[in-house]
Amino acid sequence: MKLSFSSLVITAGIFGILSFAFLATAIGSDYWYIIEVNRTNRTDTDVSDSHSGLWITYEGQKYYSYTFNSPNYSEPEMHMLNMHSAIVVLLPLSLVLLVFGGICGLISSLARSPTLLTGTASYLILCSVLTLSGVSLYISYSQQAMAETERLVGAERLAQVVSTSFGWSLGLAWLSFCLEVLAGLLLLLAARLATLQHGPQGHGWPLHVVT
């Protein structure tokens, strides 16, 4: 199989663009967490299914925004709100950093500089760590929120009334993380190829290596 510098950086660029698109869609959508009401165990027809995003929860035709400044929250609720505050900082920050990573990737690819390529790859992996941290924190936040609800309502009773699951928005965020890592690894490989062919400065025509 032939590996070329140009194919590596182009593939990395495609992965980076897809990663940005998936993460932006995930942040802007409202299907991170889904709650479905079990109608067979409910006689209250006013109870609706709900789905949540990072800022808004929808229940039927109604929606509710998250509030962070109420003095009446308990200590567990304040802890969860602090987790949520961290989530809504980490994920948008990762999205913004991806834009700069794309610019750096384009410049380093055109320059064919191993140093710049390695730096860009490390930068993208750092972005992936932020994305992973935000996603993992959201999962922990959701689990703690459900545990608190079970404590108040009762696990058996809650299980009879509703079923919960993570939505496709979270799945897109996971895909974004994976693509960020792949893009970084491909740029590291491109930097290695450039070094082998042209030395540390990495200037010249694309390299083809037979493996």
Backbone bond lengths (Angstrom), bond angles and torsions (degrees), N, CA, C in turn:
res aa  C-N    CA-C-N  psi(-1)  N-CA   C-N-CA  omega(-1)  CA-C   N-CA-C  phi
1 M - - - 1.461 - - 1.523 109.40 -
2 K 1.328 117.11 133.46 1.455 122.38 179.83 1.519 110.83 -92.17
3 L 1.327 113.95 132.01 1.450 120.61 175.09 1.518 107.83 -115.37
4 S 1.302 117.65 128.11 1.457 121.08 178.49 1.522 109.89 -120.30
5 F 1.314 114.28 152.96 1.463 119.91 177.81 1.522 110.84 -57.29
6 S 1.336 115.59 -45.66 1.469 118.96 -176.84 1.523 112.09 -64.46
7 S 1.338 117.81 -40.27 1.471 119.56 -179.62 1.526 111.28 -67.07
8 L 1.333 116.27 -35.66 1.458 119.85 179.03 1.525 111.77 -65.75
9 V 1.349 116.39 -47.64 1.465 118.47 -176.65 1.529 111.14 -71.68
10 I 1.326 117.79 -32.49 1.465 119.98 177.55 1.533 110.02 -67.40
11 T 1.335 116.09 -44.80 1.465 119.62 178.01 1.525 110.85 -62.56
12 A 1.336 116.39 -42.22 1.464 119.90 177.07 1.522 110.99 -60.67
13 G 1.346 116.57 -40.49 1.461 120.08 178.13 1.519 112.41 -63.33
14 I 1.338 116.23 -41.33 1.472 120.04 178.01 1.525 110.57 -63.29
15 F 1.329 115.87 -43.76 1.461 119.89 178.27 1.530 110.72 -61.89
16 G 1.334 116.42 -40.14 1.457 119.82 179.62 1.523 112.17 -64.39
17 I 1.334 116.38 -42.17 1.467 120.21 179.01 1.527 110.63 -64.75
18 L 1.329 116.20 -44.21 1.467 119.68 178.42 1.528 111.14 -63.51
19 S 1.331 115.93 -39.37 1.460 119.74 178.64 1.518 110.82 -60.72
20 F 1.330 116.59 -44.84 1.466 120.65 178.22 1.527 110.56 -61.94
21 A 1.337 116.91 -45.24 1.463 120.91 -177.78 1.529 111.03 -63.31
22 F 1.330 116.68 -42.87 1.467 120.15 -179.24 1.522 111.00 -65.95
23 L 1.334 116.56 -43.13 1.463 119.16 -178.16 1.523 111.02 -68.67
24 A 1.344 117.05 -40.11 1.464 119.98 178.10 1.528 110.70 -62.93
25 T 1.333 116.71 -41.33 1.461 120.49 178.04 1.519 110.75 -64.84
26 A 1.328 116.78 -42.01 1.461 120.65 179.73 1.527 111.31 -62.04
27 I 1.332 116.52 -46.40 1.462 120.35 -179.14 1.519 111.63 -63.98
28 G 1.330 116.40 -37.60 1.463 120.08 -176.91 1.513 114.84 -84.37
29 S 1.329 118.30 -8.38 1.470 120.93 -177.86 1.525 109.83 -99.56
30 D 1.314 115.39 170.51 1.465 121.18 -172.42 1.519 112.01 -126.27
31 Y 1.329 116.47 40.54 1.461 120.07 179.17 1.525 110.40 -127.44
32 W 1.323 115.19 45.99 1.454 120.14 175.15 1.527 110.70 -76.79
33 Y 1.321 116.15 -38.50 1.463 120.83 -177.32 1.522 108.44 -138.98
34 I 1.327 115.96 133.19 1.458 121.16 -174.41 1.527 109.46 -123.57
35 I 1.322 115.81 132.59 1.466 122.33 175.94 1.524 107.99 -120.51
36 E 1.328 116.21 120.93 1.459 121.90 179.93 1.521 109.15 -111.94
37 V 1.322 116.00 131.40 1.459 121.86 -178.39 1.526 109.62 -84.09
38 N 1.330 115.87 132.92 1.461 121.89 176.28 1.527 108.27 -81.62
39 R 1.315 116.63 101.17 1.472 121.32 -174.48 1.524 113.14 -66.11
40 T 1.327 117.31 -26.54 1.465 119.17 -176.91 1.522 111.54 -69.50
41 N 1.328 116.44 -20.89 1.471 119.89 179.94 1.517 112.44 -107.88
42 R 1.343 116.30 12.57 1.462 119.27 -177.95 1.516 109.75 -128.24
43 T 1.305 115.05 135.69 1.465 120.11 172.87 1.524 110.88 -105.47
44 D 1.339 116.28 -9.02 1.459 122.04 -179.68 1.523 108.72 -85.31
45 T 1.317 117.16 102.12 1.457 121.34 -177.09 1.515 112.80 -74.90
46 D 1.336 117.62 -9.03 1.458 120.17 178.79 1.524 112.39 -78.39
47 V 1.316 116.95 -15.62 1.460 120.38 179.83 1.526 109.09 -76.79
48 S 1.330 116.93 127.59 1.462 121.89 -174.43 1.511 110.99 -118.95
49 D 1.327 114.95 157.07 1.454 119.91 170.84 1.524 108.75 -63.64
50 S 1.308 116.32 156.20 1.464 119.69 179.91 1.523 110.18 -140.13
51 H 1.315 114.85 155.74 1.462 120.67 173.03 1.522 108.06 -144.28
52 S 1.328 114.98 147.49 1.453 120.35 -170.60 1.519 111.76 -123.12
53 G 1.323 114.90 146.30 1.452 122.68 169.36 1.509 109.85 -110.96
54 L 1.307 116.87 -161.36 1.454 120.07 -179.92 1.521 112.24 -78.38
55 W 1.338 116.84 -21.43 1.455 119.59 -176.96 1.527 113.76 -124.57
56 I 1.328 117.38 -20.69 1.464 120.54 -172.03 1.524 109.85 -134.50
57 T 1.340 115.58 143.34 1.455 122.53 171.03 1.520 108.86 -115.85
58 Y 1.326 116.59 130.25 1.461 122.37 179.11 1.522 109.58 -104.88
59 E 1.322 116.00 131.25 1.460 123.13 173.16 1.522 107.54 -125.55
60 G 1.325 115.59 103.29 1.459 119.13 -174.34 1.513 110.26 62.49
61 Q 1.336 117.15 -123.10 1.459 122.37 178.38 1.529 112.44 -92.23
62 K 1.323 117.41 -1.15 1.456 120.73 -178.47 1.525 109.92 -100.62
63 Y 1.318 115.69 155.32 1.454 119.55 175.15 1.518 109.87 -139.86
64 Y 1.326 114.53 151.80 1.459 121.48 -176.68 1.520 108.90 -132.29
65 S 1.320 115.83 132.32 1.460 120.73 177.09 1.516 109.65 -89.17
66 Y 1.326 115.46 151.26 1.459 119.87 176.27 1.531 109.43 -73.10
67 T 1.320 115.31 139.21 1.466 121.01 175.99 1.519 108.50 -118.88
68 F 1.340 115.34 144.62 1.453 119.46 -172.41 1.528 113.11 -123.63
69 N 1.321 118.53 3.59 1.464 119.23 -171.09 1.529 113.91 -120.23
70 S 1.316 117.49 20.05 1.455 119.13 179.03 1.527 110.56 -78.75
71 P 1.350 118.44 133.26 1.472 120.33 178.79 1.520 113.06 -81.11
72 N 1.337 117.88 -1.68 1.462 121.16 -173.40 1.523 113.38 -98.40
73 Y 1.310 118.18 7.35 1.451 120.13 -179.18 1.527 110.61 -73.47
74 S 1.334 115.55 143.66 1.461 120.67 174.41 1.528 108.86 -77.54
75 E 1.323 115.42 172.69 1.471 119.23 -179.11 1.526 112.57 -62.97
76 P 1.358 119.73 -44.10 1.472 119.05 175.79 1.533 112.28 -61.51
77 E 1.320 117.01 -38.95 1.461 119.75 178.97 1.522 111.35 -65.84
78 M 1.331 117.56 -39.08 1.457 120.55 177.87 1.531 110.50 -65.44
79 H 1.322 115.94 -37.88 1.469 119.43 177.63 1.520 110.81 -62.05
80 M 1.335 116.29 -43.87 1.462 119.67 179.72 1.522 111.39 -67.40
81 L 1.316 117.32 -36.67 1.457 119.97 177.46 1.523 111.27 -65.86
82 N 1.315 116.95 -36.50 1.459 119.92 176.40 1.527 110.82 -65.43
83 M 1.327 116.15 -38.85 1.463 119.82 175.09 1.519 110.76 -62.53
84 H 1.326 115.80 -43.90 1.462 120.00 179.80 1.525 110.91 -63.36
85 S 1.325 117.18 -38.64 1.462 120.55 178.40 1.525 110.98 -62.32
86 A 1.330 116.03 -38.17 1.463 119.89 178.08 1.530 110.94 -66.95
87 I 1.323 116.71 -38.68 1.462 121.17 -179.95 1.521 111.31 -61.37
88 V 1.344 116.80 -46.55 1.463 120.27 -175.58 1.522 111.57 -75.43
89 V 1.331 117.51 -3.48 1.464 120.97 171.07 1.524 110.58 -97.36
90 L 1.332 116.93 -45.56 1.456 121.48 -174.66 1.526 112.88 -63.58
91 L 1.333 117.13 -47.57 1.465 119.49 -174.58 1.530 112.93 -69.38
92 P 1.341 120.23 -47.27 1.471 118.56 174.67 1.526 112.83 -62.52
93 L 1.340 117.14 -34.75 1.461 120.09 177.57 1.522 110.63 -63.31
94 S 1.324 116.82 -43.08 1.455 120.72 177.13 1.525 111.05 -60.71
95 L 1.331 116.55 -38.25 1.461 120.90 179.10 1.531 111.19 -64.30
96 V 1.326 116.34 -43.69 1.469 120.30 178.94 1.526 110.56 -64.91
97 L 1.325 116.83 -42.65 1.460 120.22 -179.91 1.524 111.94 -63.64
98 L 1.325 116.47 -30.78 1.466 119.88 177.63 1.527 111.72 -61.79
99 V 1.317 116.71 -35.05 1.470 120.03 178.53 1.528 110.13 -61.73
100 F 1.328 116.35 -47.35 1.462 120.25 178.57 1.528 110.74 -65.83
101 G 1.333 116.66 -34.46 1.454 119.71 176.60 1.515 111.98 -63.32
102 G 1.331 116.89 -38.49 1.459 120.14 177.33 1.518 111.92 -64.38
103 I 1.327 116.73 -40.88 1.468 120.53 178.54 1.530 110.53 -64.38
104 C 1.335 115.72 -44.92 1.464 120.01 178.53 1.524 111.35 -63.51
105 G 1.327 115.82 -38.96 1.457 119.84 178.89 1.514 112.19 -63.14
106 L 1.337 116.94 -40.53 1.459 120.56 179.08 1.522 110.95 -64.58
107 I 1.327 116.70 -44.97 1.468 121.03 -178.87 1.530 110.83 -64.77
108 S 1.327 116.88 -46.75 1.466 120.25 -178.16 1.521 111.95 -66.59
109 S 1.350 117.11 -32.40 1.468 120.18 178.60 1.525 110.78 -70.03
110 L 1.329 116.61 -42.32 1.464 119.92 178.26 1.531 111.22 -65.62
111 A 1.324 117.03 -36.45 1.464 121.16 179.63 1.525 112.02 -78.16
112 R 1.320 117.25 -17.59 1.475 122.78 -176.12 1.526 110.72 51.61
113 S 1.322 115.68 42.25 1.451 121.48 -178.86 1.526 110.04 -97.41
114 P 1.335 118.31 118.98 1.470 119.61 177.89 1.520 112.78 -58.91
115 T 1.335 116.15 -36.70 1.463 119.42 -179.16 1.519 111.14 -64.76
116 L 1.346 115.99 -47.55 1.461 119.73 179.43 1.530 111.66 -66.20
117 L 1.327 115.89 -38.93 1.462 119.43 179.29 1.527 111.22 -64.61
118 T 1.321 116.30 -42.15 1.460 119.96 178.46 1.529 110.97 -64.62
119 G 1.345 115.72 -41.51 1.460 119.20 177.79 1.514 112.38 -63.25
120 T 1.336 116.12 -41.64 1.464 119.80 178.51 1.520 111.50 -65.70
121 A 1.334 116.18 -40.54 1.464 120.14 178.34 1.528 110.70 -61.65
122 S 1.328 116.50 -43.76 1.462 120.32 178.29 1.523 111.12 -63.59
123 Y 1.320 115.48 -37.57 1.470 121.23 178.62 1.529 110.40 -63.16
124 L 1.344 117.01 -43.73 1.466 120.59 -179.96 1.527 111.18 -66.51
125 I 1.320 116.72 -37.27 1.458 119.42 177.87 1.528 110.09 -66.33
126 L 1.344 116.66 -36.13 1.462 119.75 174.29 1.530 110.79 -61.85
127 C 1.336 116.52 -41.95 1.468 120.04 176.44 1.527 110.74 -60.15
128 S 1.323 115.99 -39.81 1.462 119.37 -179.81 1.521 110.86 -65.47
129 V 1.326 117.32 -33.88 1.467 120.60 177.37 1.522 110.27 -64.78
130 L 1.342 116.96 -40.29 1.461 120.38 177.10 1.530 110.91 -64.07
131 T 1.332 116.00 -43.16 1.467 119.64 178.14 1.518 110.86 -62.36
132 L 1.333 116.24 -45.98 1.464 120.37 179.31 1.526 110.83 -61.60
133 S 1.332 116.70 -40.54 1.464 120.28 179.43 1.525 110.88 -62.74
134 G 1.352 116.47 -43.67 1.458 120.14 179.34 1.516 112.45 -64.04
135 V 1.336 116.78 -43.59 1.465 121.11 -179.46 1.526 110.77 -66.82
136 S 1.333 116.55 -45.09 1.461 120.21 179.95 1.525 111.06 -63.67
137 L 1.325 115.93 -39.12 1.461 120.10 178.81 1.518 110.70 -66.16
138 Y 1.345 117.06 -36.24 1.465 119.63 178.38 1.533 110.47 -65.63
139 I 1.330 117.03 -41.01 1.465 120.30 178.58 1.523 110.16 -62.23
140 S 1.335 116.40 -45.18 1.467 120.28 178.45 1.524 110.98 -63.40
141 Y 1.325 116.43 -41.52 1.469 121.43 178.15 1.534 110.83 -60.15
142 S 1.322 116.64 -45.38 1.467 120.73 -179.02 1.525 111.29 -64.80
143 Q 1.325 116.61 -40.68 1.456 120.51 179.48 1.527 111.37 -65.47
144 Q 1.328 116.37 -40.08 1.457 119.25 178.64 1.530 111.33 -68.69
145 A 1.342 116.33 -37.81 1.461 119.72 177.17 1.526 110.83 -62.99
146 M 1.341 116.71 -41.84 1.461 119.94 178.15 1.523 111.23 -67.25
147 A 1.346 116.93 -39.09 1.464 120.03 178.20 1.523 111.27 -63.19
148 E 1.331 117.16 -38.72 1.457 120.74 177.86 1.528 110.67 -66.68
149 T 1.335 116.84 -39.00 1.463 120.43 177.27 1.522 110.88 -65.15
150 E 1.333 116.85 -41.56 1.460 120.72 177.70 1.521 111.37 -62.75
151 R 1.327 116.05 -36.77 1.462 119.57 179.09 1.526 111.27 -64.64
152 L 1.330 116.06 -36.74 1.461 120.19 -178.07 1.524 112.46 -80.51
153 V 1.321 116.44 -37.62 1.472 120.90 -173.73 1.516 111.85 -98.55
154 G 1.339 116.16 -35.99 1.459 120.74 -173.03 1.513 109.93 110.00
155 A 1.323 116.90 129.46 1.459 120.78 -174.11 1.524 112.11 -63.18
156 E 1.331 117.65 -44.40 1.462 120.38 -177.55 1.521 111.19 -66.09
157 R 1.309 116.13 -44.65 1.462 119.61 -179.51 1.520 110.99 -64.30
158 L 1.337 116.55 -40.70 1.462 120.16 -179.74 1.521 110.92 -65.75
159 A 1.345 116.86 -39.34 1.458 120.43 179.89 1.524 111.85 -65.19
160 Q 1.327 117.37 -30.64 1.455 121.00 178.48 1.524 112.10 -74.14
161 V 1.309 116.03 -25.82 1.471 120.11 -173.98 1.519 112.48 -92.23
162 V 1.340 117.46 -43.56 1.459 120.09 -174.03 1.521 110.63 -133.32
163 S 1.324 115.67 159.73 1.465 123.15 168.91 1.526 107.50 -125.14
164 T 1.308 116.22 141.49 1.465 121.30 -174.39 1.517 110.49 -122.80
165 S 1.320 115.56 153.45 1.462 121.10 177.35 1.525 109.02 -162.13
166 F 1.328 115.48 157.52 1.448 120.07 172.22 1.528 108.86 -81.40
167 G 1.330 115.72 146.11 1.459 120.58 -174.45 1.517 113.88 -98.64
168 W 1.331 114.66 -176.25 1.457 120.54 -175.55 1.531 112.63 -69.56
169 S 1.317 117.56 -21.19 1.470 119.42 177.13 1.524 110.50 -62.26
170 L 1.330 116.19 -42.89 1.459 120.37 177.02 1.526 110.66 -64.53
171 G 1.327 116.94 -37.84 1.458 120.64 177.44 1.518 112.25 -61.27
172 L 1.335 116.99 -40.25 1.457 120.38 177.71 1.526 111.10 -64.79
173 A 1.327 116.75 -37.82 1.464 119.85 178.02 1.522 110.69 -64.09
174 W 1.336 117.14 -39.31 1.461 120.29 176.59 1.525 110.59 -63.75
175 L 1.327 117.56 -42.84 1.464 120.82 177.91 1.523 110.94 -61.46
176 S 1.326 116.16 -39.92 1.452 120.22 177.94 1.525 110.82 -59.92
177 F 1.324 116.23 -44.83 1.465 120.11 178.35 1.525 111.21 -58.88
178 C 1.325 116.96 -47.41 1.465 120.83 -178.97 1.526 111.69 -60.99
179 L 1.329 116.75 -41.80 1.461 120.32 -179.33 1.523 111.70 -69.38
180 E 1.327 117.58 -34.23 1.466 120.42 175.70 1.527 110.22 -60.98
181 V 1.334 116.44 -45.05 1.461 120.61 179.72 1.522 110.56 -63.34
182 L 1.329 116.91 -45.11 1.462 120.61 179.75 1.519 111.82 -61.89
183 A 1.334 116.75 -42.07 1.463 120.11 178.26 1.524 110.82 -60.96
184 G 1.333 116.52 -43.74 1.456 119.99 178.12 1.518 112.34 -62.50
185 L 1.337 118.23 -42.87 1.454 121.70 179.72 1.523 111.80 -65.40
186 L 1.321 116.93 -38.62 1.468 120.07 178.09 1.523 111.25 -65.25
187 L 1.325 117.04 -38.39 1.465 119.57 177.64 1.526 111.40 -68.57
188 L 1.319 117.04 -34.91 1.467 119.55 174.62 1.527 111.12 -62.70
189 L 1.334 116.47 -40.84 1.455 120.44 177.60 1.526 110.77 -66.69
190 A 1.338 116.44 -39.84 1.467 119.70 177.46 1.529 110.69 -62.86
191 A 1.326 117.06 -38.68 1.469 120.69 177.52 1.520 110.13 -63.62
192 R 1.321 117.42 -39.70 1.461 121.30 179.04 1.523 110.96 -64.46
193 L 1.318 116.94 -43.19 1.459 120.51 178.94 1.526 111.52 -63.94
194 A 1.319 116.20 -41.77 1.462 120.27 179.12 1.523 111.07 -63.50
195 T 1.321 117.04 -38.11 1.469 121.13 178.78 1.524 111.26 -66.24
196 L 1.323 117.09 -43.00 1.459 121.05 -179.20 1.529 112.06 -64.00
197 Q 1.311 116.66 -36.42 1.463 120.37 -175.98 1.527 112.84 -84.53
198 H 1.338 116.79 -42.20 1.460 119.67 -168.78 1.514 113.98 -122.19
199 G 1.318 117.88 2.63 1.447 119.20 -178.89 1.516 111.30 86.53
200 P 1.317 118.55 -176.04 1.465 122.78 -175.73 1.513 114.62 -57.19
201 Q 1.346 117.30 -29.64 1.466 118.00 -177.89 1.506 112.30 -75.77
202 G 1.336 116.75 -29.88 1.456 120.66 171.72 1.496 115.83 69.70
203 H 1.364 120.28 28.19 1.450 120.48 179.48 1.525 109.22 -96.52
204 G 1.295 118.35 144.34 1.454 121.60 176.20 1.504 111.50 143.45
205 W 1.332 114.77 -167.88 1.452 120.21 -178.05 1.511 110.43 -81.48
206 P 1.337 117.80 160.14 1.458 120.62 -179.65 1.520 111.83 -57.74
207 L 1.315 115.09 145.72 1.459 122.60 -178.19 1.516 110.06 -96.74
208 H 1.359 115.97 142.02 1.458 121.88 170.66 1.519 108.58 -118.41
209 V 1.331 115.25 123.48 1.459 120.78 179.73 1.510 107.77 -119.55
210 V 1.320 115.21 132.01 1.465 120.11 178.80 1.517 107.65 -93.47
211 T 1.345 115.61 124.16 1.463 119.73 178.67 1.529 109.55 -119.18
